Amino acid sequence: MNKEKLMSDLWLEYKKTSDIKLLIEACNNAPFFGNPEMGKEIAKILAKNIK
């Protein structure tokens, strides 16, 4: 699956469910303009806030 489709699918599903795990997956897969470590750091912060 290409990244654009993946991001679209994750976002649509997140809007339906508000499942933070979907945002974490998006962050882990987003290139962040050549800085993928930024996405991984955001994903770690989000994961700490899952109840």
C-alpha positions as CSV (number, residue, x, y, z in Angstrom):
1,M,0.0,0.0,0.0
2,N,1.4,3.4,-0.8
3,K,1.9,6.0,1.9
4,E,-0.7,8.4,0.6
5,K,-3.4,5.7,0.7
6,L,-2.2,4.5,4.1
7,M,-2.4,8.0,5.6
8,S,-5.8,8.6,4.1
9,D,-7.1,5.3,5.4
10,L,-5.7,5.9,8.9
11,W,-7.1,9.4,9.1
12,L,-10.6,8.3,8.0
13,E,-10.6,5.5,10.5
14,Y,-9.3,7.8,13.2
15,K,-12.1,10.3,12.6
16,K,-14.6,7.5,13.0
17,T,-13.1,5.8,16.1
18,S,-10.8,8.4,17.8
19,D,-8.4,5.5,18.3
20,I,-5.0,7.0,19.2
21,K,-3.3,3.9,18.0
22,L,-4.2,4.9,14.4
23,L,-2.4,8.2,14.9
24,I,0.6,6.4,16.3
25,E,0.7,4.2,13.2
26,A,0.5,7.3,11.0
27,C,3.3,8.9,12.8
28,N,5.5,5.8,12.6
29,N,4.9,5.7,8.8
30,A,5.1,9.4,7.9
31,P,8.4,10.7,6.5
32,F,8.0,14.1,8.1
33,F,9.8,15.8,5.3
34,G,13.0,13.7,5.6
35,N,12.9,13.6,9.4
36,P,11.3,10.2,10.2
37,E,12.7,10.3,13.7
38,M,10.3,13.2,14.4
39,G,7.3,10.9,13.7
40,K,8.7,8.2,15.9
41,E,9.1,10.6,18.8
42,I,5.6,11.9,18.4
43,A,4.3,8.3,18.3
44,K,6.2,7.5,21.6
45,I,4.6,10.5,23.3
46,L,1.1,9.5,22.0
47,A,1.6,5.9,23.2
48,K,2.4,7.2,26.7
49,N,-1.1,8.8,26.8
50,I,-3.1,5.7,25.9
51,K,-5.2,4.7,28.8
